Amino acid sequence: MSIVKWSPMKELEEMRRDMERLFDEFFEPTRRRRRWWPKPSEVGVVVPNIDMYDRKSEIVVKAELPGVEKKDIDLTITKDSLTIKGEVKKEEEIKEENYYACERSYGSFTRTIALPTEVDSEKAKATFKNGVLEIVLPKKEEAKPKEIKVEVS
């Protein structure tokens, strides 16, 4: 058996990696993570998953909101952020002892998304179809990319 030199820095680095992995797993979107609470009566965390992309003159945000009614969605747009609020309501009350599994989450949610550029909130449009909320946010004129032709001689 060989003798290995003990290194406290190596142990600290391993601990740092373990903590990073722990936080990564905890903050992963809820649809990819199993619920860890045993009772169906406890309310889970609802975090809508989003896609956000640029279409030259506008920013498009799509959010998954399954089980949310159109009337229960509230949007707030500022020059640099978008806030989506809503509530996923439970359809019917079922006694805890009648459950075999309960993985769906219910309750109110709020998600604030930082926008990559200033938008014109007055011209924003939103549509809601098949559980997907699409928000189109036109960029402000000064935020739109400008194309300048340069002649090379």
N, C-alpha and C positions, 0 to 999 in steps of 0.2 A: 504494500500500500504506500502510495507516495504522499508526501506532505504538500498541501496547497496553501499558498499564502492567502490570508484573509484580507479582503478589500471592502472596507465600509462603503466606498463610493459605488461599487458594483451592486451592493445590496440596496442602496438608495435609488439607483437607476432602475432596478427591477421593481421596487415599490412604486416608483413614479409611473412606470409602464402599466402596472396593475391598476393603479388609480385612474389613469387615462382610459383603459379598457372598461372599467366600471362605469365611469361617466358617459362614455360613448354608448354603452348598452342602456343606461337609464334614460338618456335623452333621445333615443331612437324613436321615430314615430310609432304611436301606439298600435297601429294596424299590423306592424311587424313584430310585435312583442306580446307574449301571453300575459294575461292578467295574473297578478300574484295574490290578489285578495280572494278569500274563499267564499264569501257570502254574496249572493246576487243583489241583496238590498243595498250594498255599498255602491256609491256612484263612482264610475271610472273617469279618467281624464280623456276629454275629447279634444283632439288637435287635428284640424283639417290639413290634409296634405295639399301642397300647391305646386304648380308649374308657373314660372314667370319667364317671359321672353320678350325680345325686342323686335318690333316690326317697323324699322326705320323711323316712322313718325309717331309711333305709339308703343306703349308698354302693355302687354297682355298678361293678366293673371288668371289662372284657372284653379279653382279650389274644389276638392271633393267634399261634398256635404250630403252623404247618404242619410236618409231618414229625417232631413230637415225640411220644414215647410217653407215655401217662398215668403210667407208673411212673417216668419220668425227670423229672417236675415236682416241685419242692420250693417250698413257700410259707412265708414267715415274716411274721407280722403283729405289729406293735408298736402302741402307742397312736396314733402319727402317721405310720407308713409301712408299705408293703407291699413285700416283696421276692419276686420270681419268679426261680427258678433252674431251669435245665434244660440239655438237650443235644440238638442235632440231629445224629443219627448218619448217616453215609454208608452207603447200602444195600449197595453192592458196590464192590470196588476195580477201577478201570479204569486202564489204562496211559495216561500223559500223551499219548503220540503218537496215541492213538485218539480224542482229543477234537476236536470241531469247535467247541464252545462250552461254557463252564463258568461259569454266572452264579449258581448256587445256593450258599449259604453253609452251612458245617457247623462244628460245634464247640459248646463250652459257652457259656452266656450267663447274665448276672445283670442284672436290671433292678429298681431300687428306685424306688418311686413315693411321693411325699409325699402323705399323705391330708389333705383339707381340714378335717377335724374328727376328734375322738377317736372310736374305734370299740370295740365289745365283741368282742375277738378270740375269746373263748370260744364265741360264737354264730355265727361266720363259717361260710359254706358255699361250697363250690366244686364246679363241674361242668365236665366236659370233653367236648365233642361236636364232631365234624367239624373238628378243629384249632383250635377256639375255647375258651379257658378263661374261664369266667364265675365271678367271685368276688363274693358278696353279703356285705357287711360292715355289720351293724346298728350304728347310732349309739348311743353311750352316752346314757342318759337326760338328763343335763345338757346334751348337745350337740343334742338334738332341739329344733326350733323350738316355741315355746309360743304359743298363740293367746289373746289377751286381748280380750274384747269391751268396747268403750268406748261408753257411751251419750252421745249428743250432744243437748243440750237447747236 
